[in-house]
Amino acid sequence: MPSDARWNRRRTLLALPAFAAAAFFLIGCSATSSNRSHTIAATSTESPVQGRAALERPIELEGHAVVLVPFVKETGKGWFERDDPFEHSRSRQQQLMRDGWLDQAARGVRNGARYAAVNVRWHNAFGRDISARSDGPEQWMLLDRRGVISSIALLTPPRSNNQDVYRVLYLATTEDSNKDGVLDSRDARRAWIADGDGRNPRVATPEGLHVVRAWIDWERDTLYLRLLEDSDGNGRFTDADESAPWMLHLGGASPAEP
């Protein structure tokens, strides 16, 4: 027989689909597809996101009795349709640059820091406290609005015996910056941050500015970001646009500052 703690965790994870179904109802999505060959559904800014609701494998946050459960709307994919409707990079090199936004050579990496960014495609994710509670498990969303999470990193500082997750850092596209009615990689992506247990998710960078790169200075507990503005107003973020350095104090509650 499993222990009480293991049974509580198993019972909590079994209850996840019901919550996910309710979450999709709240954001105005309707399930229509059952095709086995599928990909993330295009994310309109106005109409409901069409497709079937799908949960991905829960992500455990080390040192916390919390899991992150990603969910996404999926649609059937035809033979000649793109594998990733969200991504519109013109070349593989551009896509690699976008995916490599969090510098892996920042100070502290060689001393045990763990913060590799993982490329994802989620319409949202919810945190769920899997510890035993008399009033049921606590749960919350990482995004408080419609959007697409495209990258996530679980930050753990170096030079420490404590390997608990310190902060959850993620990129999300929530504004239609080029006004084409769809949220995709051509729109501004903003940095969001949550506590190590996934609680208190909050947007960290301003509307209209696109995260290009980021570096972590663990000695100063600071994230440095390069943000790009569509300065020529052509609806795209390119090297021709103006960029500026911003910084975010990881241990604080305030957003990034120039």
N, C-alpha and C positions, 0 to 999 in steps of 0.2 A: 504493500500500500504506500502511496506517496505521502510525504510529510504534509502538514497543514500548509506550510509556506508554498510548497510546490503545487499543491492542489489549488490554492488561491490564485497563483499565477496562471495555471492552466485554465481555470474558470474565467479569469479576466480576459485572456486572449480569445477564448471561445465567444465572448460577448461582443467582440469588436465589430463584426459585420453589421449588427443591428444599429450601432452608433453611426457607422459609415453611411448606411442608407439614409438615416435621418439627416446627416450632414449634407449629403448631396441634394436632398429635398430643399434644405434651407438656402442653398446657393442657386436654386432655380435650374437644376439640370434634370434632363429626362433621359431614361435609358431606352435605347432603341435597337442596339446591335448585338448579335450573338456570334459574329464571325470569329473563328479561332485565330486567323491571321489579323493582328490588330496593332494599332499604334495610338499614341496620344491624340485625342480629338483636338481639332482647331478650336481656339478659345476666342469666341466673339465677345465684344464688349457690351452688346445689347441683348441678343437672343440667347436662350438656354444652350448650354454646351451639350451637343448631341452625342450619345454613345452609351456604353454600359459602364457601370461603376465597378472599379477594381481596386482591391487592396494589395499593397506590396508587403513584403516581409517586414515585420516590426524591427526597429533598430533600438538595441539596448544602449542606454546611456550609462557608461561605467561609473560606479559609485553612487548611483541614484536608482530608486525603485520606480523608474519611469521608462516607458518605451515610446518611441516616435513611430506612428503608423502612417505611412504615405498612402494617399489615395488619388486616383486619376480617373478621368473619363476616357474610354478607349473606343475606337471605331475600326471597322474592317478596313484593311489595306489591300488595294488592288495590285496587280503585277507591276504596273508602271508608276505607281504612286510613291512619293518619297517616304523613307522609313521614319523621318522625323519632321512632321509638318511645322514644328516650332522653329527649327533651325533654318536660317536663310543666309548663311555665310557663303560668299562667292567662291571660296576655295577651301581645301582641307587645311591649309596653313592658317587661314583666318579663323577657322573653327578651333584649331589647336590653341591659338593665341587666346581666344575667348575662354576656352575650358581651363587654360593655365593661368587664370587671373590671380590666384593666391601663390605668391612667390615661395617656392620650396627651398630656396637658399637663404632665407631670412635668418637673422641672428637667433641661435638657439636650436636650430633643427638638428645639428650634428651632436647636440648634447641631450638628446632624448625627447625633444618636443614632437608632438604628433598633431598635425593639422592639415593633412592632405585634403584638398577639396575634391569632392566626388561629383561628377556630372550626372544630373538626374532630370527627370521630366515628371513633375507632380503638379496637380491642380491645387493641392494643399496637403497638409499633414496635421495630425492631431497628436498631442501628448496625452498619455494616459498613465496615471499613478496606479501601479499594480500592487501596492501594499494593501493589506487588509483594512477595510474601512466599514464601519457599521452602517453608514449611510450610502454605500456604493462608491465605486472608484471615481476619482476626480479626473476630468478631461477638458482639454482646451485646444484651440486651433493655433497653428503657427501664423497663418494669414487671417486678417480680419476683413478681407475683401477678395473679390475675384482676381485670380492671377495664375501665374505659372512659376513654380520654384525650379530653377535650372541648375543650381549647384549648392552643396552643403558641406560644411566642415565642422568636425567636432574638435574643439581646441583643448589641448592638454599641455600645460607649461612644462618647460625643461627643468633639469636639475632638482627634481623633487621625487621623493618616494611615493607621494600621493598622485596616483594616476587617474583620479576622478575627472570627468569631463568638466572643464572650467566654463566654457561658453559654447553655444551653438551659433555658428555664423552661416548665413545662407543668402543667396541672391534670388530675387524674385522680380518678375515683370508684372506690374499691377496697373500701369498707366499706358494708354494708347498714345504714345508721344508723337507718332507720325500720322495720327488721325485717319488710319485706314480701316478702322472698325475691328481689328484683330490684334490680340496680344501675342507677339512672337519675338524672335531674336533681333528684329529691326527696331524694336522699342527700347526705351531706357530700362536698364535693370538696376535695381536699388539693393543696397546691403541692408539686411535685417539681422538682428542679434537677439538671442535669448539666454537666460541663465543656464548654468550647466545641467540643470534638470529639465530644461525645455520650457520653464515657466517665464512669464513676463516677456513674451516676444514683442519686439518693437522695431520700427523702421529706423535706420541709422543714417541714411543719406537723403538729400533733398529730392523733391520731385523734379523731373526734367533733366537730371544729371545721370550719366551712365557710368557704372563701375567698369574700369578698364583693368586696373591692377591693384594689388594690395600687398603690404608687407607688415610683418609683426615684429615689434621690438619688445621682447619679454622683459628686459630690464626696466623699461618704462611703462610696461603694461599697456602698450599703445599699438593700435592698428593704423598704419598709414595707407591712404587710398589715393589713387589717381582717378579723378572724375572728369568725364568728358561732357561738354555742352554742344548741342547742335547749333553752333554759332553762325553757320551760313544758312540755317533755316530750310535745308533741303530734305528734312525728314529722315536723315541718316546720320550715324555716328561714324566718322572716319578720322584718319590722321590729320586731315585738313582742319578739323574743328579744334577749338581752344580747349585746353585741359588745365587743371589746377590741382595741387596737392591738398588733401584734407586729412584730418586725424581724428581718431575715435579712441577715447579712454575705455578700455575693455571692462574695467571694474566699475565704471560709473553708469548712471542712468540717462545721461544726456546724449543727444545725437552727435554725429561728427561735426567738426568745425573746420573752417578753412585756415 
